[in-house]
Amino acid sequence: MSEDDDLWPVLPSEMVADTLADPAVSAEVFSTVAALTVAICENPWLTGSNQLGADPDWREILIPHGYGIAEYRINRDDQHVILTRVVLF
């Protein structure tokens, strides 16, 4: 078993990809969201993330520095995460 087996790849939804591809998104905000996805990849149940509704695998977390909020869905069966929505402030 390799060290990579503990990682949960984070895949952006089309909406998230479009949001982050917007030229109006600063490099600092983009980098902060990218760093957040690395943290989610290492531990999808991050301290500071909150369960949405009754489903423990549907999560939301504030983007550091007050840049916004991210929502994501953990897929335990395939061991990956879908970044479903990013709302930038």
C-alpha positions in Angstrom: 0.0 0.0 0.0 1.4 3.3 -1.0 1.2 6.7 0.7 -1.1 7.9 -2.1 -3.8 5.4 -1.0 -4.7 7.8 1.8 -5.4 10.6 -0.6 -8.9 11.6 -1.8 -8.6 13.2 -5.3 -10.7 16.3 -5.6 -12.5 16.8 -8.9 -14.1 20.1 -9.7 -17.6 20.2 -11.0 -18.1 22.1 -14.3 -19.6 25.0 -12.4 -16.5 25.2 -10.1 -14.1 25.0 -13.1 -16.0 27.8 -14.8 -15.9 29.9 -11.6 -12.1 29.5 -11.1 -11.4 30.0 -14.9 -13.0 33.5 -14.7 -10.2 36.1 -15.4 -11.7 38.3 -12.7 -10.6 35.7 -10.0 -7.3 36.9 -8.6 -4.3 34.7 -8.5 -4.4 34.9 -4.7 -8.0 33.7 -4.5 -7.3 30.9 -7.0 -4.2 29.8 -5.1 -6.1 29.8 -1.8 -8.9 27.6 -3.3 -6.2 25.3 -4.8 -4.5 25.0 -1.4 -7.9 24.2 0.2 -8.4 21.4 -2.4 -5.1 19.9 -1.3 -6.2 20.0 2.3 -9.5 18.3 1.3 -7.5 15.7 -0.6 -5.5 14.8 2.5 -8.6 14.7 4.8 -12.1 15.3 3.4 -13.5 15.6 6.9 -11.4 18.7 7.6 -11.7 20.5 10.9 -13.8 23.5 10.2 -15.9 21.7 7.6 -19.6 21.2 8.4 -22.0 18.5 7.4 -24.9 19.7 5.2 -28.2 18.2 6.2 -28.3 14.6 7.3 -25.6 13.4 5.0 -22.1 13.3 6.6 -20.5 13.1 3.2 -22.0 16.4 2.0 -19.7 19.1 3.4 -19.2 22.8 3.3 -16.1 24.8 4.5 -15.2 28.5 4.5 -12.4 29.4 2.1 -9.5 30.9 4.1 -9.1 34.7 4.3 -12.8 35.2 3.9 -12.7 34.5 0.2 -15.9 32.5 0.2 -17.4 29.1 0.8 -16.9 25.7 -0.8 -19.2 22.8 -0.9 -18.2 19.2 -1.7 -19.4 15.7 -1.8 -17.3 12.8 -0.5 -17.6 9.6 -2.6 -16.5 6.8 -0.2 -17.0 4.0 -2.7 -14.6 5.5 -5.2 -12.5 7.4 -2.7 -12.7 10.8 -4.3 -14.3 14.1 -3.7 -16.4 16.3 -6.0 -16.0 20.0 -5.4 -19.6 20.9 -6.2 -19.7 24.6 -5.6 -17.5 27.6 -4.8 -19.1 30.9 -3.9 -16.5 33.7 -3.9 -17.1 36.8 -1.8 
